[in-house]
Amino acid sequence: MGGIVLGREEILDTVEALALSGETVMVYGPLGIGKTAILGELARRAEQAGRPCAICPRTERLSDVTEALVRCYPTGTDALTQRQRRCRVRLAIERKPGILLLDHLLDVGNAVKGFLRSLRGTGLGVVIAADVEHSRDHARIRTRGLAYRELALPPLHSRHLRRLLDCELRSGRLPYAVPESDRETLIDIARGRPGWIVRLAVATAQARYWRGDRLLIDLLATDVSMAVTSHYGARLNERWSKR
Protein backbone atom coordinates (compact mmCIF):
# COMPACT_ATOMS: atom_id res chain seq x y z
CA MET A 1 0.00 0.00 0.00
CA GLY A 2 1.36 3.41 -0.86
CA GLY A 3 0.63 6.77 -2.34
CA ILE A 4 -2.10 8.89 -0.91
CA VAL A 5 -3.42 6.18 1.46
CA LEU A 6 -0.13 6.23 3.34
CA GLY A 7 -0.79 6.48 7.06
CA ARG A 8 -4.44 5.41 6.75
CA GLU A 9 -3.91 1.68 7.24
CA GLU A 10 -5.84 1.38 10.52
CA ILE A 11 -8.79 3.40 9.23
CA LEU A 12 -8.86 1.37 6.03
CA ASP A 13 -8.93 -1.92 7.92
CA THR A 14 -11.72 -0.66 10.19
CA VAL A 15 -13.87 0.59 7.32
CA GLU A 16 -13.30 -2.57 5.31
CA ALA A 17 -14.29 -4.78 8.24
CA LEU A 18 -17.50 -2.81 8.78
CA ALA A 19 -18.37 -2.94 5.08
CA LEU A 20 -17.75 -6.68 4.86
CA SER A 21 -20.10 -7.21 7.81
CA GLY A 22 -22.85 -5.49 5.81
CA GLU A 23 -22.84 -2.22 7.73
CA THR A 24 -23.11 1.33 6.45
CA VAL A 25 -20.26 3.58 7.50
CA MET A 26 -19.53 7.20 6.68
CA VAL A 27 -16.06 8.70 6.45
CA TYR A 28 -16.03 12.46 6.37
CA GLY A 29 -13.73 15.42 6.20
CA PRO A 30 -12.70 18.36 4.03
CA LEU A 31 -11.72 18.14 0.37
CA GLY A 32 -8.23 16.73 0.02
CA ILE A 33 -8.21 14.81 3.31
CA GLY A 34 -8.04 11.47 1.46
CA LYS A 35 -11.62 10.15 1.29
CA THR A 36 -11.53 9.28 -2.41
CA ALA A 37 -8.19 7.52 -1.98
CA ILE A 38 -9.67 5.35 0.76
CA LEU A 39 -12.58 4.36 -1.46
CA GLY A 40 -10.14 3.61 -4.24
CA GLU A 41 -8.15 1.29 -2.01
CA LEU A 42 -11.34 -0.44 -0.84
CA ALA A 43 -12.30 -0.97 -4.49
CA ARG A 44 -8.86 -2.41 -5.23
CA ARG A 45 -9.14 -4.82 -2.31
CA ALA A 46 -12.63 -5.87 -3.39
CA GLU A 47 -11.41 -6.57 -6.92
CA GLN A 48 -8.52 -8.67 -5.62
CA ALA A 49 -10.91 -10.66 -3.45
CA GLY A 50 -13.45 -11.13 -6.26
CA ARG A 51 -16.17 -9.23 -4.40
CA PRO A 52 -18.77 -7.13 -6.24
CA CYS A 53 -17.99 -3.45 -5.80
CA ALA A 54 -20.21 -0.61 -7.01
CA ILE A 55 -18.66 2.84 -7.19
CA CYS A 56 -20.57 6.11 -7.37
CA PRO A 57 -18.04 8.92 -7.99
CA ARG A 58 -20.56 11.69 -7.26
CA THR A 59 -23.54 11.10 -4.99
CA GLU A 60 -26.45 13.52 -5.13
CA ARG A 61 -29.45 11.80 -6.69
CA LEU A 62 -31.06 8.37 -6.47
CA SER A 63 -30.22 7.83 -10.14
CA ASP A 64 -26.51 8.21 -9.28
CA VAL A 65 -26.74 5.33 -6.81
CA THR A 66 -28.90 3.24 -9.14
CA GLU A 67 -26.49 3.55 -12.05
CA ALA A 68 -23.52 2.62 -9.86
CA LEU A 69 -25.26 -0.55 -8.68
CA VAL A 70 -26.46 -1.49 -12.16
CA ARG A 71 -22.90 -1.29 -13.47
CA CYS A 72 -21.89 -3.75 -10.77
CA TYR A 73 -25.04 -5.89 -10.91
CA PRO A 74 -26.30 -5.70 -14.54
CA THR A 75 -30.09 -5.92 -14.83
CA GLY A 76 -30.02 -7.37 -18.35
CA THR A 77 -32.15 -4.82 -20.19
CA ASP A 78 -32.44 -1.07 -20.58
CA ALA A 79 -36.22 -1.30 -21.02
CA LEU A 80 -36.81 -1.54 -17.29
CA THR A 81 -37.90 1.42 -15.22
CA GLN A 82 -35.55 2.75 -12.53
CA ARG A 83 -37.69 1.08 -9.85
CA GLN A 84 -37.59 -2.26 -11.66
CA ARG A 85 -33.85 -2.02 -12.04
CA ARG A 86 -33.46 -1.36 -8.32
CA CYS A 87 -35.64 -4.39 -7.52
CA ARG A 88 -33.50 -6.62 -9.71
CA VAL A 89 -30.33 -5.19 -8.23
CA ARG A 90 -31.58 -5.93 -4.73
CA LEU A 91 -32.17 -9.59 -5.65
CA ALA A 92 -28.69 -9.81 -7.16
CA ILE A 93 -27.18 -8.29 -4.02
CA GLU A 94 -28.94 -10.84 -1.82
CA ARG A 95 -27.42 -13.63 -3.93
CA LYS A 96 -23.92 -12.15 -3.80
CA PRO A 97 -23.44 -9.25 -1.38
CA GLY A 98 -20.65 -6.83 -2.13
CA ILE A 99 -19.89 -3.24 -1.23
CA LEU A 100 -21.24 0.08 -2.44
CA LEU A 101 -18.87 3.07 -2.39
CA LEU A 102 -20.53 6.49 -2.48
CA ASP A 103 -18.06 9.31 -3.02
CA HIS A 104 -18.43 13.09 -2.74
CA LEU A 105 -21.70 13.11 -0.86
CA LEU A 106 -22.54 16.65 0.17
CA ASP A 107 -26.28 16.34 0.71
CA VAL A 108 -28.96 13.97 -0.56
CA GLY A 109 -32.73 13.78 -0.50
CA ASN A 110 -35.17 11.34 1.06
CA ALA A 111 -35.17 9.12 -2.04
CA VAL A 112 -31.52 8.18 -1.57
CA LYS A 113 -32.00 7.79 2.17
CA GLY A 114 -35.01 5.49 1.68
CA PHE A 115 -33.28 3.34 -0.92
CA LEU A 116 -30.17 2.85 1.19
CA ARG A 117 -32.33 1.86 4.12
CA SER A 118 -34.13 -0.67 1.90
CA LEU A 119 -30.80 -2.36 1.20
CA ARG A 120 -30.08 -3.01 4.87
CA GLY A 121 -30.31 -6.70 5.59
CA THR A 122 -29.12 -7.71 2.12
CA GLY A 123 -25.52 -8.07 3.28
CA LEU A 124 -24.39 -5.13 1.16
CA GLY A 125 -21.78 -2.99 2.87
CA VAL A 126 -22.00 0.74 2.15
CA VAL A 127 -19.17 3.22 2.57
CA ILE A 128 -20.09 6.89 2.21
CA ALA A 129 -17.48 9.60 1.75
CA ALA A 130 -18.96 12.93 2.76
CA ASP A 131 -17.48 16.34 1.98
CA VAL A 132 -17.49 18.24 5.26
CA GLU A 133 -15.71 21.58 5.33
CA HIS A 134 -17.61 23.05 8.27
CA SER A 135 -19.48 21.76 11.30
CA ARG A 136 -22.77 22.84 9.72
CA ASP A 137 -22.07 20.47 6.80
CA HIS A 138 -21.67 17.58 9.21
CA ALA A 139 -24.80 18.53 11.13
CA ARG A 140 -26.83 18.69 7.91
CA ILE A 141 -25.62 15.28 6.73
CA ARG A 142 -26.17 13.67 10.13
CA THR A 143 -29.84 14.67 10.07
CA ARG A 144 -30.24 12.33 7.09
CA GLY A 145 -29.44 9.31 9.26
CA LEU A 146 -27.57 7.57 6.46
CA ALA A 147 -25.05 5.65 8.56
CA TYR A 148 -24.86 4.11 12.01
CA ARG A 149 -21.10 4.50 12.15
CA GLU A 150 -19.13 7.64 11.32
CA LEU A 151 -15.38 8.13 11.11
CA ALA A 152 -13.79 11.56 10.79
CA LEU A 153 -10.56 11.45 8.82
CA PRO A 154 -7.90 13.19 10.90
CA PRO A 155 -5.10 15.27 9.38
CA LEU A 156 -2.29 13.11 8.05
CA HIS A 157 0.93 13.21 10.05
CA SER A 158 3.61 15.45 8.61
CA ARG A 159 6.03 12.57 8.17
CA HIS A 160 3.57 10.88 5.82
CA LEU A 161 2.99 14.14 3.97
CA ARG A 162 6.76 14.43 3.58
CA ARG A 163 7.02 10.98 2.02
CA LEU A 164 4.12 11.71 -0.28
CA LEU A 165 5.56 15.07 -1.31
CA ASP A 166 9.01 13.66 -1.99
CA CYS A 167 7.48 10.86 -4.06
CA GLU A 168 5.43 13.29 -6.15
CA LEU A 169 8.37 15.64 -6.68
CA ARG A 170 10.58 12.77 -7.84
CA SER A 171 7.97 11.68 -10.38
CA GLY A 172 7.53 15.17 -11.87
CA ARG A 173 9.65 17.14 -14.30
CA LEU A 174 10.50 20.25 -12.35
CA PRO A 175 12.25 23.31 -13.76
CA TYR A 176 14.39 23.44 -10.59
CA ALA A 177 14.85 21.44 -7.42
CA VAL A 178 12.46 22.46 -4.65
CA PRO A 179 14.57 23.68 -1.69
CA GLU A 180 14.20 21.97 1.67
CA SER A 181 12.76 25.10 3.27
CA ASP A 182 10.10 25.29 0.57
CA ARG A 183 9.21 21.64 1.07
CA GLU A 184 8.57 22.32 4.74
CA THR A 185 6.40 25.29 3.80
CA LEU A 186 4.37 23.16 1.38
CA ILE A 187 3.77 20.61 4.14
CA ASP A 188 2.60 23.40 6.46
CA ILE A 189 0.23 24.73 3.78
CA ALA A 190 -1.29 21.28 3.27
CA ARG A 191 -2.31 21.11 6.95
CA GLY A 192 -2.53 17.35 7.01
CA ARG A 193 -4.47 17.02 3.75
CA PRO A 194 -2.76 14.57 1.37
CA GLY A 195 -4.85 15.74 -1.58
CA TRP A 196 -3.48 19.24 -1.11
CA ILE A 197 0.12 18.06 -1.00
CA VAL A 198 -0.41 16.27 -4.31
CA ARG A 199 -1.95 19.39 -5.89
CA LEU A 200 0.90 21.53 -4.61
CA ALA A 201 3.55 19.10 -5.81
CA VAL A 202 2.01 18.76 -9.26
CA ALA A 203 1.74 22.54 -9.60
CA THR A 204 5.46 23.01 -8.97
CA ALA A 205 6.09 21.63 -12.45
CA GLN A 206 4.51 24.76 -13.97
CA ALA A 207 6.93 27.49 -14.99
CA ARG A 208 4.58 30.23 -13.75
CA TYR A 209 5.40 29.28 -10.17
CA TRP A 210 9.12 29.87 -10.61
CA ARG A 211 11.16 33.02 -10.86
CA GLY A 212 14.58 31.88 -11.84
CA ASP A 213 15.34 29.05 -9.42
CA ARG A 214 13.05 30.47 -6.72
CA LEU A 215 9.67 28.85 -6.09
CA LEU A 216 6.85 31.39 -5.74
CA ILE A 217 5.25 29.76 -2.72
CA ASP A 218 2.64 32.45 -2.04
CA LEU A 219 1.30 32.39 -5.61
CA LEU A 220 1.29 28.59 -5.65
CA ALA A 221 -0.57 28.36 -2.33
CA THR A 222 -3.11 30.99 -3.38
CA ASP A 223 -3.90 29.26 -6.66
CA VAL A 224 -4.32 25.82 -5.07
CA SER A 225 -6.48 27.26 -2.29
CA MET A 226 -8.68 29.04 -4.82
CA ALA A 227 -9.02 25.89 -6.90
CA VAL A 228 -10.18 23.85 -3.92
CA THR A 229 -12.50 26.60 -2.67
CA SER A 230 -14.00 27.06 -6.13
CA HIS A 231 -14.66 23.33 -6.41
CA TYR A 232 -16.37 23.23 -3.03
CA GLY A 233 -18.33 26.44 -3.65
CA ALA A 234 -19.48 25.28 -7.07
CA ARG A 235 -20.83 22.06 -5.58
CA LEU A 236 -22.68 23.96 -2.85
CA ASN A 237 -24.20 26.39 -5.33
CA GLU A 238 -25.22 23.64 -7.69
CA ARG A 239 -26.82 21.62 -4.92
CA TRP A 240 -28.79 24.43 -3.35
CA SER A 241 -29.92 25.86 -6.71
CA LYS A 242 -31.87 22.62 -7.23
CA ARG A 243 -33.90 23.07 -4.07
C-alpha positions as CSV (number, residue, x, y, z in Angstrom):
1,M,0.0,0.0,0.0
2,G,1.4,3.4,-0.9
3,G,0.6,6.8,-2.3
4,I,-2.1,8.9,-0.9
5,V,-3.4,6.2,1.5
6,L,-0.1,6.2,3.3
7,G,-0.8,6.5,7.1
8,R,-4.4,5.4,6.8
9,E,-3.9,1.7,7.2
10,E,-5.8,1.4,10.5
11,I,-8.8,3.4,9.2
12,L,-8.9,1.4,6.0
13,D,-8.9,-1.9,7.9
14,T,-11.7,-0.7,10.2
15,V,-13.9,0.6,7.3
16,E,-13.3,-2.6,5.3
17,A,-14.3,-4.8,8.2
18,L,-17.5,-2.8,8.8
19,A,-18.4,-2.9,5.1
20,L,-17.7,-6.7,4.9
21,S,-20.1,-7.2,7.8
22,G,-22.9,-5.5,5.8
23,E,-22.8,-2.2,7.7
24,T,-23.1,1.3,6.5
25,V,-20.3,3.6,7.5
26,M,-19.5,7.2,6.7
27,V,-16.1,8.7,6.5
28,Y,-16.0,12.5,6.4
29,G,-13.7,15.4,6.2
30,P,-12.7,18.4,4.0
31,L,-11.7,18.1,0.4
32,G,-8.2,16.7,0.0
33,I,-8.2,14.8,3.3
34,G,-8.0,11.5,1.5
35,K,-11.6,10.1,1.3
36,T,-11.5,9.3,-2.4
37,A,-8.2,7.5,-2.0
38,I,-9.7,5.4,0.8
39,L,-12.6,4.4,-1.5
40,G,-10.1,3.6,-4.2
41,E,-8.1,1.3,-2.0
42,L,-11.3,-0.4,-0.8
43,A,-12.3,-1.0,-4.5
44,R,-8.9,-2.4,-5.2
45,R,-9.1,-4.8,-2.3
46,A,-12.6,-5.9,-3.4
47,E,-11.4,-6.6,-6.9
48,Q,-8.5,-8.7,-5.6
49,A,-10.9,-10.7,-3.5
50,G,-13.4,-11.1,-6.3
51,R,-16.2,-9.2,-4.4
52,P,-18.8,-7.1,-6.2
53,C,-18.0,-3.4,-5.8
54,A,-20.2,-0.6,-7.0
55,I,-18.7,2.8,-7.2
56,C,-20.6,6.1,-7.4
57,P,-18.0,8.9,-8.0
58,R,-20.6,11.7,-7.3
59,T,-23.5,11.1,-5.0
60,E,-26.4,13.5,-5.1
61,R,-29.5,11.8,-6.7
62,L,-31.1,8.4,-6.5
63,S,-30.2,7.8,-10.1
64,D,-26.5,8.2,-9.3
65,V,-26.7,5.3,-6.8
66,T,-28.9,3.2,-9.1
67,E,-26.5,3.5,-12.1
68,A,-23.5,2.6,-9.9
69,L,-25.3,-0.6,-8.7
70,V,-26.5,-1.5,-12.2
71,R,-22.9,-1.3,-13.5
72,C,-21.9,-3.8,-10.8
73,Y,-25.0,-5.9,-10.9
74,P,-26.3,-5.7,-14.5
75,T,-30.1,-5.9,-14.8
76,G,-30.0,-7.4,-18.4
77,T,-32.1,-4.8,-20.2
78,D,-32.4,-1.1,-20.6
79,A,-36.2,-1.3,-21.0
80,L,-36.8,-1.5,-17.3
81,T,-37.9,1.4,-15.2
82,Q,-35.6,2.7,-12.5
83,R,-37.7,1.1,-9.9
84,Q,-37.6,-2.3,-11.7
85,R,-33.9,-2.0,-12.0
86,R,-33.5,-1.4,-8.3
87,C,-35.6,-4.4,-7.5
88,R,-33.5,-6.6,-9.7
89,V,-30.3,-5.2,-8.2
90,R,-31.6,-5.9,-4.7
91,L,-32.2,-9.6,-5.6
92,A,-28.7,-9.8,-7.2
93,I,-27.2,-8.3,-4.0
94,E,-28.9,-10.8,-1.8
95,R,-27.4,-13.6,-3.9
96,K,-23.9,-12.2,-3.8
97,P,-23.4,-9.3,-1.4
98,G,-20.7,-6.8,-2.1
99,I,-19.9,-3.2,-1.2
100,L,-21.2,0.1,-2.4
101,L,-18.9,3.1,-2.4
102,L,-20.5,6.5,-2.5
103,D,-18.1,9.3,-3.0
104,H,-18.4,13.1,-2.7
105,L,-21.7,13.1,-0.9
106,L,-22.5,16.6,0.2
107,D,-26.3,16.3,0.7
108,V,-29.0,14.0,-0.6
109,G,-32.7,13.8,-0.5
110,N,-35.2,11.3,1.1
111,A,-35.2,9.1,-2.0
112,V,-31.5,8.2,-1.6
113,K,-32.0,7.8,2.2
114,G,-35.0,5.5,1.7
115,F,-33.3,3.3,-0.9
116,L,-30.2,2.9,1.2
117,R,-32.3,1.9,4.1
118,S,-34.1,-0.7,1.9
119,L,-30.8,-2.4,1.2
120,R,-30.1,-3.0,4.9
121,G,-30.3,-6.7,5.6
122,T,-29.1,-7.7,2.1
123,G,-25.5,-8.1,3.3
124,L,-24.4,-5.1,1.2
125,G,-21.8,-3.0,2.9
126,V,-22.0,0.7,2.1
127,V,-19.2,3.2,2.6
128,I,-20.1,6.9,2.2
129,A,-17.5,9.6,1.7
130,A,-19.0,12.9,2.8
131,D,-17.5,16.3,2.0
132,V,-17.5,18.2,5.3
133,E,-15.7,21.6,5.3
134,H,-17.6,23.0,8.3
135,S,-19.5,21.8,11.3
136,R,-22.8,22.8,9.7
137,D,-22.1,20.5,6.8
138,H,-21.7,17.6,9.2
139,A,-24.8,18.5,11.1
140,R,-26.8,18.7,7.9
141,I,-25.6,15.3,6.7
142,R,-26.2,13.7,10.1
143,T,-29.8,14.7,10.1
144,R,-30.2,12.3,7.1
145,G,-29.4,9.3,9.3
146,L,-27.6,7.6,6.5
147,A,-25.1,5.6,8.6
148,Y,-24.9,4.1,12.0
149,R,-21.1,4.5,12.2
150,E,-19.1,7.6,11.3
151,L,-15.4,8.1,11.1
152,A,-13.8,11.6,10.8
153,L,-10.6,11.4,8.8
154,P,-7.9,13.2,10.9
155,P,-5.1,15.3,9.4
156,L,-2.3,13.1,8.1
157,H,0.9,13.2,10.1
158,S,3.6,15.5,8.6
159,R,6.0,12.6,8.2
160,H,3.6,10.9,5.8
161,L,3.0,14.1,4.0
162,R,6.8,14.4,3.6
163,R,7.0,11.0,2.0
164,L,4.1,11.7,-0.3
165,L,5.6,15.1,-1.3
166,D,9.0,13.7,-2.0
167,C,7.5,10.9,-4.1
168,E,5.4,13.3,-6.1
169,L,8.4,15.6,-6.7
170,R,10.6,12.8,-7.8
171,S,8.0,11.7,-10.4
172,G,7.5,15.2,-11.9
173,R,9.6,17.1,-14.3
174,L,10.5,20.2,-12.3
175,P,12.3,23.3,-13.8
176,Y,14.4,23.4,-10.6
177,A,14.9,21.4,-7.4
178,V,12.5,22.5,-4.6
179,P,14.6,23.7,-1.7
180,E,14.2,22.0,1.7
181,S,12.8,25.1,3.3
182,D,10.1,25.3,0.6
183,R,9.2,21.6,1.1
184,E,8.6,22.3,4.7
185,T,6.4,25.3,3.8
186,L,4.4,23.2,1.4
187,I,3.8,20.6,4.1
188,D,2.6,23.4,6.5
189,I,0.2,24.7,3.8
190,A,-1.3,21.3,3.3
191,R,-2.3,21.1,7.0
192,G,-2.5,17.3,7.0
193,R,-4.5,17.0,3.7
194,P,-2.8,14.6,1.4
195,G,-4.8,15.7,-1.6
196,W,-3.5,19.2,-1.1
197,I,0.1,18.1,-1.0
198,V,-0.4,16.3,-4.3
199,R,-2.0,19.4,-5.9
200,L,0.9,21.5,-4.6
201,A,3.6,19.1,-5.8
202,V,2.0,18.8,-9.3
203,A,1.7,22.5,-9.6
204,T,5.5,23.0,-9.0
205,A,6.1,21.6,-12.5
206,Q,4.5,24.8,-14.0
207,A,6.9,27.5,-15.0
208,R,4.6,30.2,-13.7
209,Y,5.4,29.3,-10.2
210,W,9.1,29.9,-10.6
211,R,11.2,33.0,-10.9
212,G,14.6,31.9,-11.8
213,D,15.3,29.1,-9.4
214,R,13.0,30.5,-6.7
215,L,9.7,28.9,-6.1
216,L,6.8,31.4,-5.7
217,I,5.3,29.8,-2.7
218,D,2.6,32.5,-2.0
219,L,1.3,32.4,-5.6
220,L,1.3,28.6,-5.6
221,A,-0.6,28.4,-2.3
222,T,-3.1,31.0,-3.4
223,D,-3.9,29.3,-6.7
224,V,-4.3,25.8,-5.1
225,S,-6.5,27.3,-2.3
226,M,-8.7,29.0,-4.8
227,A,-9.0,25.9,-6.9
228,V,-10.2,23.9,-3.9
229,T,-12.5,26.6,-2.7
230,S,-14.0,27.1,-6.1
231,H,-14.7,23.3,-6.4
232,Y,-16.4,23.2,-3.0
233,G,-18.3,26.4,-3.6
234,A,-19.5,25.3,-7.1
235,R,-20.8,22.1,-5.6
236,L,-22.7,24.0,-2.9
237,N,-24.2,26.4,-5.3
238,E,-25.2,23.6,-7.7
239,R,-26.8,21.6,-4.9
240,W,-28.8,24.4,-3.3
241,S,-29.9,25.9,-6.7
242,K,-31.9,22.6,-7.2
243,R,-33.9,23.1,-4.1
